[in-house]
Amino acid sequence: MITDQFRPRPSPAPCRSSGPPLDVAQWRWCRLREAGFPAALARSLAGKHIDLHALLELVDAGCPPELAARILSPLDDVDAAVHIDEPRAS
């Protein structure tokens, strides 16, 4: 378990703008960076179909960003994983 003193601090608010809204991937990247995700991981996750709110909830609960991303990452090939060696009904 990570205590507050060891928890990464969010980056300064780089996403505040008085202009038009940012694109969705940029907005997601900003939210992840503000929550303490490393830049490369935030960039990778921003364009994926992963529940951003669930990621942020896990991190808010003390889960390290890398582990939160791993927990919520989809399987690479769900169909292959489900159908391997399934017995057929007669």
CNS distance restraints for C-alpha pairs under 8 A (distance, minus, plus):
assign (resid   1 and name CA) (resid  62 and name CA) 6.86 0.50 0.50
assign (resid   1 and name CA) (resid  63 and name CA) 7.51 0.50 0.50
assign (resid   2 and name CA) (resid   6 and name CA) 6.16 0.50 0.50
assign (resid   2 and name CA) (resid   7 and name CA) 6.11 0.50 0.50
assign (resid   2 and name CA) (resid  62 and name CA) 5.83 0.50 0.50
assign (resid   2 and name CA) (resid  63 and name CA) 7.26 0.50 0.50
assign (resid   2 and name CA) (resid  64 and name CA) 7.67 0.50 0.50
assign (resid   3 and name CA) (resid   7 and name CA) 6.17 0.50 0.50
assign (resid   3 and name CA) (resid  62 and name CA) 7.37 0.50 0.50
assign (resid   7 and name CA) (resid  62 and name CA) 7.52 0.50 0.50
assign (resid   7 and name CA) (resid  64 and name CA) 7.80 0.50 0.50
assign (resid   8 and name CA) (resid  36 and name CA) 5.63 0.50 0.50
assign (resid   9 and name CA) (resid  35 and name CA) 7.56 0.50 0.50
assign (resid   9 and name CA) (resid  36 and name CA) 5.71 0.50 0.50
assign (resid  10 and name CA) (resid  33 and name CA) 6.62 0.50 0.50
assign (resid  10 and name CA) (resid  34 and name CA) 4.58 0.50 0.50
assign (resid  10 and name CA) (resid  35 and name CA) 4.95 0.50 0.50
assign (resid  10 and name CA) (resid  36 and name CA) 4.28 0.50 0.50
assign (resid  10 and name CA) (resid  37 and name CA) 7.85 0.50 0.50
assign (resid  11 and name CA) (resid  33 and name CA) 6.11 0.50 0.50
assign (resid  11 and name CA) (resid  34 and name CA) 5.03 0.50 0.50
assign (resid  11 and name CA) (resid  35 and name CA) 7.41 0.50 0.50
assign (resid  11 and name CA) (resid  36 and name CA) 6.32 0.50 0.50
assign (resid  12 and name CA) (resid  34 and name CA) 6.72 0.50 0.50
assign (resid  13 and name CA) (resid  34 and name CA) 6.37 0.50 0.50
assign (resid  14 and name CA) (resid  30 and name CA) 6.96 0.50 0.50
assign (resid  14 and name CA) (resid  34 and name CA) 7.98 0.50 0.50
assign (resid  15 and name CA) (resid  27 and name CA) 7.35 0.50 0.50
assign (resid  15 and name CA) (resid  30 and name CA) 5.70 0.50 0.50
assign (resid  17 and name CA) (resid  21 and name CA) 7.77 0.50 0.50
assign (resid  22 and name CA) (resid  26 and name CA) 6.10 0.50 0.50
assign (resid  22 and name CA) (resid  27 and name CA) 5.81 0.50 0.50
assign (resid  23 and name CA) (resid  27 and name CA) 6.12 0.50 0.50
assign (resid  24 and name CA) (resid  28 and name CA) 6.11 0.50 0.50
assign (resid  25 and name CA) (resid  29 and name CA) 6.10 0.50 0.50
assign (resid  25 and name CA) (resid  46 and name CA) 5.11 0.50 0.50
assign (resid  25 and name CA) (resid  47 and name CA) 5.55 0.50 0.50
assign (resid  26 and name CA) (resid  30 and name CA) 6.16 0.50 0.50
assign (resid  26 and name CA) (resid  46 and name CA) 7.17 0.50 0.50
assign (resid  27 and name CA) (resid  31 and name CA) 6.29 0.50 0.50
assign (resid  28 and name CA) (resid  32 and name CA) 6.20 0.50 0.50
assign (resid  28 and name CA) (resid  42 and name CA) 7.99 0.50 0.50
assign (resid  28 and name CA) (resid  46 and name CA) 5.15 0.50 0.50
assign (resid  28 and name CA) (resid  52 and name CA) 7.38 0.50 0.50
assign (resid  29 and name CA) (resid  33 and name CA) 6.14 0.50 0.50
assign (resid  29 and name CA) (resid  42 and name CA) 5.31 0.50 0.50
assign (resid  29 and name CA) (resid  43 and name CA) 5.82 0.50 0.50
assign (resid  29 and name CA) (resid  45 and name CA) 7.59 0.50 0.50
assign (resid  29 and name CA) (resid  46 and name CA) 5.07 0.50 0.50
assign (resid  30 and name CA) (resid  34 and name CA) 6.09 0.50 0.50
assign (resid  31 and name CA) (resid  35 and name CA) 6.27 0.50 0.50
assign (resid  32 and name CA) (resid  36 and name CA) 6.54 0.50 0.50
assign (resid  32 and name CA) (resid  37 and name CA) 5.45 0.50 0.50
assign (resid  32 and name CA) (resid  42 and name CA) 5.57 0.50 0.50
assign (resid  32 and name CA) (resid  46 and name CA) 7.88 0.50 0.50
assign (resid  32 and name CA) (resid  56 and name CA) 7.48 0.50 0.50
assign (resid  33 and name CA) (resid  37 and name CA) 4.95 0.50 0.50
assign (resid  33 and name CA) (resid  38 and name CA) 6.58 0.50 0.50
assign (resid  33 and name CA) (resid  39 and name CA) 6.46 0.50 0.50
assign (resid  33 and name CA) (resid  42 and name CA) 6.29 0.50 0.50
assign (resid  35 and name CA) (resid  56 and name CA) 6.91 0.50 0.50
assign (resid  35 and name CA) (resid  59 and name CA) 7.42 0.50 0.50
assign (resid  36 and name CA) (resid  65 and name CA) 7.22 0.50 0.50
assign (resid  37 and name CA) (resid  41 and name CA) 6.47 0.50 0.50
assign (resid  37 and name CA) (resid  42 and name CA) 5.74 0.50 0.50
assign (resid  37 and name CA) (resid  65 and name CA) 5.56 0.50 0.50
assign (resid  37 and name CA) (resid  66 and name CA) 7.70 0.50 0.50
assign (resid  38 and name CA) (resid  42 and name CA) 6.07 0.50 0.50
assign (resid  39 and name CA) (resid  43 and name CA) 6.05 0.50 0.50
assign (resid  40 and name CA) (resid  44 and name CA) 6.22 0.50 0.50
assign (resid  41 and name CA) (resid  45 and name CA) 6.13 0.50 0.50
assign (resid  41 and name CA) (resid  66 and name CA) 7.66 0.50 0.50
assign (resid  42 and name CA) (resid  46 and name CA) 5.85 0.50 0.50
assign (resid  43 and name CA) (resid  47 and name CA) 7.17 0.50 0.50
assign (resid  44 and name CA) (resid  48 and name CA) 7.14 0.50 0.50
assign (resid  45 and name CA) (resid  49 and name CA) 7.99 0.50 0.50
assign (resid  45 and name CA) (resid  50 and name CA) 7.14 0.50 0.50
assign (resid  45 and name CA) (resid  69 and name CA) 7.78 0.50 0.50
assign (resid  50 and name CA) (resid  72 and name CA) 6.78 0.50 0.50
assign (resid  50 and name CA) (resid  73 and name CA) 6.81 0.50 0.50
assign (resid  50 and name CA) (resid  74 and name CA) 7.86 0.50 0.50
assign (resid  51 and name CA) (resid  55 and name CA) 6.41 0.50 0.50
assign (resid  51 and name CA) (resid  72 and name CA) 7.61 0.50 0.50
assign (resid  52 and name CA) (resid  56 and name CA) 6.25 0.50 0.50
assign (resid  53 and name CA) (resid  57 and name CA) 6.07 0.50 0.50
assign (resid  54 and name CA) (resid  58 and name CA) 6.21 0.50 0.50
assign (resid  54 and name CA) (resid  72 and name CA) 7.98 0.50 0.50
assign (resid  55 and name CA) (resid  59 and name CA) 6.39 0.50 0.50
assign (resid  55 and name CA) (resid  65 and name CA) 7.81 0.50 0.50
assign (resid  55 and name CA) (resid  68 and name CA) 5.84 0.50 0.50
assign (resid  55 and name CA) (resid  69 and name CA) 6.67 0.50 0.50
assign (resid  55 and name CA) (resid  72 and name CA) 7.25 0.50 0.50
assign (resid  56 and name CA) (resid  60 and name CA) 6.00 0.50 0.50
assign (resid  57 and name CA) (resid  61 and name CA) 6.14 0.50 0.50
assign (resid  58 and name CA) (resid  62 and name CA) 6.59 0.50 0.50
assign (resid  58 and name CA) (resid  63 and name CA) 5.38 0.50 0.50
assign (resid  58 and name CA) (resid  68 and name CA) 6.00 0.50 0.50
assign (resid  59 and name CA) (resid  63 and name CA) 4.62 0.50 0.50
assign (resid  59 and name CA) (resid  64 and name CA) 5.99 0.50 0.50
assign (resid  59 and name CA) (resid  65 and name CA) 5.97 0.50 0.50
assign (resid  59 and name CA) (resid  68 and name CA) 6.69 0.50 0.50
assign (resid  63 and name CA) (resid  67 and name CA) 6.60 0.50 0.50
assign (resid  63 and name CA) (resid  68 and name CA) 6.10 0.50 0.50
assign (resid  64 and name CA) (resid  68 and name CA) 6.23 0.50 0.50
assign (resid  65 and name CA) (resid  69 and name CA) 6.16 0.50 0.50
assign (resid  66 and name CA) (resid  70 and name CA) 6.29 0.50 0.50
assign (resid  67 and name CA) (resid  71 and name CA) 6.07 0.50 0.50
assign (resid  68 and name CA) (resid  72 and name CA) 6.33 0.50 0.50
assign (resid  69 and name CA) (resid  73 and name CA) 5.90 0.50 0.50
assign (resid  77 and name CA) (resid  81 and name CA) 6.38 0.50 0.50
assign (resid  78 and name CA) (resid  82 and name CA) 6.16 0.50 0.50
assign (resid  79 and name CA) (resid  83 and name CA) 6.12 0.50 0.50
assign (resid  80 and name CA) (resid  84 and name CA) 6.09 0.50 0.50
assign (resid  82 and name CA) (resid  86 and name CA) 7.89 0.50 0.50
